[in-house]
Amino acid sequence: MKVETKSLIVYVVIGIIVGYISSLSRISYGDLGNYLSLILAIIFFFITAVILRKILKANEKFKWFWSNGGWVYVFVWFISWIIFLQPFL
């Protein structure tokens, strides 16, 4: 499997997990939870990029991680955040 594909799969899985966690923070903290959810998503993106760089032994820059899963991570996180939040609204 290519390194790009592995990166994309990891970002999709992390996006779903962080979307769920973000929905819980929105429920717990109300309107402040929206900001916490966004900050949490950004932090997890950078943490995942650092971990992937070490695991996949990719000496790439930030732009590579953004184009090989980062933008998908943002969409998956946002969609899963909305889906997990719906039963509580």
N, C-alpha and C positions, 0 to 999 in steps of 0.2 A: 504494500500500500504506500502511496506517495506521502511525503511529509505534509504537503498542502491538504490532502484529504484527512489525514489524522488531525491536523490543526482545526479544520472545519468541524469535524465530529465533536471534538472536545469543546469547542466554543458553543455548539448547539446544546450539548448536555449541560454545560455550566450556565447557559442562558436560561434554560428551563428551571434549574435549581434556584438561581438568583431571582428569577421571576416569582417563584413561590415564596421565597424569603421576603421579597419586597412587598408582596401582597400582605404578608403577616405584619410587617412594620407599618403599612398604611392602616391596617385595622387597629393596631395597638396605639399608634400615636396620632391618628387623625390626619389633619392637614399637614402637620409637620412630617408625617410619614412619607408624603410625596417627595420631599427634599431628601429625606434619608434614603428612600428607595433609589433615587437617582445617584446619590453619592455612593451607595452600596454597589450599584451596577458599574460605576466607573472604577471603583477600587478593585472589584473582582476581575474586571477586564485586564487591568495592569498586572494583577497578581497572576492571572492565567498566562499572560504573555511571558512573564519571567519564568514561570514553571515550565511552560512549553519550550522556551529557549534552552533550558537545561536538559529536559527529558529528550527532546528531539535532536539535540545538539545542532540547532540551527543558529548560526551566527548572523542572523538577519537583523535588520533595523525594525523600528516600530511600524513603518509603512508596510512591510511584508506581513506582519501579524494583522494589521488592519485589513489588508486586501485578501488575506487567506483565512477569513473567519470572523474578523472583528465586526464588520458591518452586519454580517448575519447574526452575530451575537446580540447586537443592539435590537434588531427586529424581533428575534426570538424572545429576548428578555421582555420587550414591551408587550408583545402579544400574549406571552404566558402570564405576565403580571396582570393584564386585563382579564384573561380567562379565569385565573385563580381568584381574582378579586370579585367577580360577578356574584357568586353565591352569598357574599356578605353585604352587598349593597341593598 
